[in-house]
Amino acid sequence: MADAPIEMWEMQLAFAIGLLGIYVGWRGTIARMTGFYDLSGAAKSMLFGIVSGVLAASAIDALILAEVRNQSQNIISLSSIAFMIALAESSFVLFLLGKTRTVGLRACAPYGWTLGLGFGAMRSAHLNVRLFDPVVWEGTGFNAQNIALACLLTITTCMAHASIGSWQGSRILDNQRFRPLVYASFARMAVILVTVLSVFFPLTIALLAPFVVWSWFPAQESWLPSGMTPAARQAYRRTLRQSVLNRSRAQTRIRGETVESEE
């Protein structure tokens, strides 16, 4: 029986941190869309992302991470490999989100978000294992610094793949498929290269973090609600405002008094 690259409990922690990205991405977005989209379908889409993410993570590890570790390929060759993997993922996203039933439900964007969460969680979990392995590179190993980097890498990877998935889904609703497929593939290629290089050179993650922060706002304001009717979108935004107002009142209320809400 082959030995695990790191201690079993360290590997379990690596995967637990990877799953943290799903919690953050679901809690911060999809959970607020209850009643506006079919969340059971979103959960199913996430499971597809987890399965495909495992396959992609294995390919990335063997074809890109190992080559970076051995310093046997240049950046052009690695970019070509990363683009082919990204193109396969973008095509898979197009296949799942472009189904007649999904388009009919106008749920392509939120399903793309959860699909990206599942994919990013498995990718980051695999990278976390390599990050905790002391023989991969000079700076890798199980320590507090790499645990913090694993958390940052997980959130960044999951949010990046989720944002790209939701954008590609919103374009499907606009009957745009081929051009978004190409653009999404280039974006995913950049995510793959940056996240892999971050295992060896942690500061590389700073190249991806601004994109993740920027993409959060159009994803929440435009891409995810793109399938809603104008009336539903108005109700959705009103619900979000009411939720923020109720939370603020709950935090400032005097103990024993009820929180007033406005319909």
NORPE-V618920 format. One record per residue. OMEGA is omega in degrees with one decimal (NA if undefined). NEAR is the number of other C-alpha atoms within 12 Angstrom. D_CENTER is the distance of its C-alpha to the mean C-alpha in Angstrom with 2 decimals. Layout:
BEGIN
omega:OMEGA near:NEAR d_center:D_CENTER
omega:OMEGA near:NEAR d_center:D_CENTER
END
This chain:
BEGIN
omega:-178.9 near:3 d_center:33.23
omega:179.1 near:5 d_center:30.85
omega:176.0 near:7 d_center:29.92
omega:-178.4 near:15 d_center:26.38
omega:177.7 near:21 d_center:25.37
omega:177.2 near:24 d_center:25.16
omega:-175.2 near:18 d_center:26.53
omega:-178.6 near:15 d_center:25.20
omega:175.6 near:15 d_center:24.40
omega:177.2 near:26 d_center:22.50
omega:177.6 near:26 d_center:20.43
omega:176.7 near:19 d_center:19.84
omega:178.8 near:25 d_center:18.77
omega:179.6 near:38 d_center:16.32
omega:176.9 near:33 d_center:14.67
omega:176.2 near:25 d_center:15.08
omega:177.8 near:37 d_center:13.22
omega:179.0 near:42 d_center:10.32
omega:177.5 near:34 d_center:10.50
omega:179.1 near:31 d_center:10.72
omega:177.2 near:41 d_center:7.03
omega:-179.4 near:42 d_center:7.46
omega:-178.2 near:25 d_center:10.60
omega:-178.2 near:27 d_center:9.67
omega:178.8 near:38 d_center:7.24
omega:-177.0 near:32 d_center:9.97
omega:-175.6 near:16 d_center:12.83
omega:-175.9 near:20 d_center:12.24
omega:-170.9 near:35 d_center:11.95
omega:-179.3 near:37 d_center:12.60
omega:-179.6 near:23 d_center:15.34
omega:-177.4 near:26 d_center:17.22
omega:177.4 near:31 d_center:17.51
omega:-178.6 near:19 d_center:19.77
omega:179.5 near:16 d_center:22.71
omega:177.7 near:29 d_center:21.21
omega:176.1 near:32 d_center:19.07
omega:-175.8 near:24 d_center:19.44
omega:174.9 near:24 d_center:16.97
omega:175.6 near:20 d_center:18.31
omega:177.4 near:28 d_center:17.10
omega:177.9 near:36 d_center:13.57
omega:177.3 near:26 d_center:13.84
omega:177.0 near:24 d_center:15.32
omega:178.7 near:36 d_center:12.61
omega:178.2 near:40 d_center:10.13
omega:174.9 near:26 d_center:12.92
omega:178.4 near:32 d_center:13.12
omega:178.9 near:39 d_center:9.57
omega:-179.2 near:33 d_center:10.70
omega:-179.5 near:25 d_center:13.94
omega:178.3 near:32 d_center:12.95
omega:176.9 near:39 d_center:10.52
omega:-179.9 near:27 d_center:13.71
omega:-179.6 near:23 d_center:15.77
omega:179.8 near:36 d_center:13.76
omega:178.1 near:37 d_center:13.55
omega:179.2 near:23 d_center:17.30
omega:179.6 near:25 d_center:18.04
omega:179.4 near:35 d_center:16.30
omega:-175.5 near:35 d_center:18.18
omega:-172.1 near:23 d_center:21.44
omega:-176.3 near:29 d_center:21.45
omega:-176.5 near:38 d_center:19.82
omega:179.8 near:37 d_center:19.60
omega:179.7 near:25 d_center:23.08
omega:175.9 near:26 d_center:24.48
omega:179.7 near:28 d_center:23.35
omega:-179.3 near:24 d_center:24.90
omega:-179.0 near:15 d_center:28.07
omega:-175.7 near:17 d_center:28.14
omega:-179.8 near:15 d_center:29.34
omega:175.4 near:18 d_center:27.37
omega:-174.4 near:15 d_center:27.18
omega:179.9 near:20 d_center:24.24
omega:178.7 near:14 d_center:25.27
omega:178.8 near:18 d_center:25.22
omega:178.5 near:30 d_center:21.87
omega:178.9 near:32 d_center:20.45
omega:178.3 near:22 d_center:22.10
omega:179.9 near:31 d_center:20.63
omega:-179.8 near:36 d_center:17.07
omega:179.0 near:32 d_center:17.74
omega:176.6 near:27 d_center:19.07
omega:179.3 near:36 d_center:16.07
omega:178.4 near:37 d_center:13.82
omega:177.7 near:29 d_center:16.50
omega:179.3 near:26 d_center:16.53
omega:-179.8 near:42 d_center:12.87
omega:177.7 near:42 d_center:13.49
omega:177.1 near:29 d_center:16.71
omega:177.0 near:31 d_center:15.30
omega:178.8 near:46 d_center:13.03
omega:-179.8 near:40 d_center:16.28
omega:-177.7 near:25 d_center:18.29
omega:-175.6 near:33 d_center:16.48
omega:-178.3 near:44 d_center:15.97
omega:178.0 near:33 d_center:19.37
omega:-176.3 near:20 d_center:21.35
omega:-177.9 near:16 d_center:24.27
omega:-179.2 near:15 d_center:23.47
omega:177.9 near:30 d_center:19.92
omega:178.5 near:28 d_center:21.36
omega:176.5 near:16 d_center:24.29
omega:-177.5 near:25 d_center:22.25
omega:-177.9 near:33 d_center:20.50
omega:-175.6 near:44 d_center:17.22
omega:-175.9 near:45 d_center:15.37
omega:178.8 near:50 d_center:13.05
omega:175.8 near:53 d_center:11.94
omega:175.9 near:53 d_center:11.85
omega:177.7 near:54 d_center:9.66
omega:-178.3 near:50 d_center:7.17
omega:174.8 near:50 d_center:7.57
omega:177.1 near:51 d_center:7.85
omega:177.1 near:54 d_center:4.50
omega:178.9 near:53 d_center:3.68
omega:180.0 near:47 d_center:6.81
omega:-178.6 near:48 d_center:6.59
omega:-180.0 near:55 d_center:4.45
omega:-179.9 near:50 d_center:6.75
omega:177.3 near:43 d_center:9.66
omega:-178.3 near:48 d_center:9.37
omega:177.7 near:52 d_center:9.34
omega:179.3 near:45 d_center:11.97
omega:177.7 near:43 d_center:14.05
omega:178.3 near:49 d_center:14.00
omega:177.1 near:49 d_center:15.03
omega:178.4 near:41 d_center:17.91
omega:179.9 near:43 d_center:19.06
omega:180.0 near:45 d_center:18.83
omega:-178.2 near:40 d_center:21.10
omega:-174.6 near:29 d_center:23.46
omega:-176.9 near:22 d_center:26.43
omega:-178.0 near:17 d_center:27.70
omega:-175.3 near:26 d_center:24.76
omega:-175.3 near:23 d_center:25.65
omega:-175.5 near:16 d_center:27.93
omega:-178.1 near:21 d_center:25.52
omega:-178.5 near:29 d_center:23.47
omega:-177.2 near:29 d_center:24.51
omega:176.8 near:28 d_center:24.01
omega:-175.7 near:17 d_center:24.74
omega:-179.0 near:13 d_center:23.66
omega:-179.3 near:16 d_center:22.43
omega:173.8 near:32 d_center:20.07
omega:177.5 near:32 d_center:18.84
omega:178.1 near:19 d_center:17.98
omega:178.3 near:37 d_center:16.35
omega:177.8 near:44 d_center:14.29
omega:178.8 near:31 d_center:13.04
omega:179.6 near:35 d_center:12.33
omega:179.9 near:48 d_center:10.70
omega:-178.8 near:50 d_center:8.37
omega:-178.8 near:40 d_center:7.47
omega:-178.8 near:44 d_center:7.40
omega:-178.7 near:53 d_center:5.46
omega:-179.3 near:50 d_center:2.36
omega:179.2 near:49 d_center:3.83
omega:-179.9 near:50 d_center:5.10
omega:178.6 near:52 d_center:3.85
omega:179.9 near:50 d_center:3.77
omega:178.6 near:46 d_center:6.81
omega:178.8 near:51 d_center:8.24
omega:179.9 near:51 d_center:8.24
omega:176.9 near:48 d_center:9.88
omega:179.3 near:46 d_center:12.15
omega:177.5 near:49 d_center:13.23
omega:179.5 near:48 d_center:13.96
omega:178.1 near:41 d_center:15.98
omega:176.7 near:34 d_center:17.92
omega:178.5 near:36 d_center:18.86
omega:176.1 near:33 d_center:20.57
omega:-179.9 near:21 d_center:22.48
omega:174.7 near:18 d_center:23.63
omega:-173.5 near:18 d_center:22.01
omega:-172.7 near:24 d_center:20.62
omega:-178.0 near:20 d_center:21.85
omega:174.9 near:18 d_center:21.25
omega:177.4 near:29 d_center:17.61
omega:-179.5 near:33 d_center:17.18
omega:-179.4 near:24 d_center:18.63
omega:179.4 near:24 d_center:16.86
omega:178.9 near:39 d_center:13.36
omega:177.6 near:34 d_center:14.62
omega:178.8 near:27 d_center:15.79
omega:179.2 near:35 d_center:12.63
omega:176.4 near:44 d_center:10.74
omega:178.4 near:34 d_center:13.94
omega:179.1 near:35 d_center:13.79
omega:180.0 near:42 d_center:10.37
omega:-176.6 near:49 d_center:11.94
omega:-176.9 near:39 d_center:15.19
omega:-177.9 near:36 d_center:14.26
omega:177.0 near:47 d_center:12.24
omega:-179.7 near:43 d_center:15.12
omega:179.5 near:35 d_center:17.72
omega:175.8 near:36 d_center:16.44
omega:-177.8 near:42 d_center:17.72
omega:-178.9 near:35 d_center:21.10
omega:-170.8 near:23 d_center:21.15
omega:-177.9 near:27 d_center:19.05
omega:179.1 near:18 d_center:19.86
omega:-179.1 near:24 d_center:18.00
omega:178.9 near:32 d_center:14.73
omega:177.1 near:21 d_center:16.62
omega:-176.2 near:23 d_center:16.31
omega:-175.2 near:34 d_center:12.58
omega:178.5 near:27 d_center:12.62
omega:178.3 near:16 d_center:14.76
omega:-179.8 near:26 d_center:12.60
omega:179.6 near:29 d_center:9.68
omega:-179.6 near:20 d_center:12.57
omega:-174.3 near:18 d_center:14.21
omega:-178.5 near:27 d_center:11.57
omega:-173.4 near:29 d_center:11.14
omega:175.5 near:19 d_center:14.74
omega:177.9 near:21 d_center:15.12
omega:-178.5 near:35 d_center:12.10
omega:-172.8 near:32 d_center:13.99
omega:-172.5 near:25 d_center:17.40
omega:-170.4 near:23 d_center:17.37
omega:-177.3 near:36 d_center:14.59
omega:178.4 near:41 d_center:13.81
omega:-172.9 near:38 d_center:17.59
omega:-179.0 near:35 d_center:18.67
omega:-178.7 near:35 d_center:19.93
omega:171.1 near:30 d_center:22.08
omega:178.7 near:16 d_center:25.76
omega:179.8 near:12 d_center:27.18
omega:179.4 near:13 d_center:28.70
omega:178.5 near:18 d_center:25.58
omega:177.3 near:24 d_center:23.58
omega:177.8 near:17 d_center:26.47
omega:178.7 near:19 d_center:26.51
omega:179.4 near:28 d_center:22.80
omega:176.9 near:22 d_center:23.28
omega:177.6 near:17 d_center:26.47
omega:178.7 near:22 d_center:24.81
omega:178.9 near:22 d_center:22.32
omega:-179.9 near:18 d_center:25.34
omega:179.2 near:19 d_center:27.37
omega:178.1 near:20 d_center:24.80
omega:179.8 near:17 d_center:24.78
omega:179.7 near:20 d_center:28.57
omega:178.8 near:20 d_center:29.09
omega:178.9 near:16 d_center:27.00
omega:178.9 near:15 d_center:29.08
omega:-180.0 near:19 d_center:32.27
omega:-178.6 near:18 d_center:31.42
omega:-175.4 near:14 d_center:30.98
omega:-175.8 near:15 d_center:34.25
omega:175.2 near:15 d_center:36.41
omega:-177.3 near:10 d_center:39.46
omega:-179.8 near:10 d_center:39.32
omega:178.1 near:8 d_center:41.17
omega:179.3 near:11 d_center:40.51
omega:177.4 near:13 d_center:38.31
omega:179.5 near:18 d_center:35.43
omega:177.7 near:16 d_center:36.40
omega:179.4 near:16 d_center:34.01
omega:177.6 near:13 d_center:34.58
omega:NA near:11 d_center:33.96
END
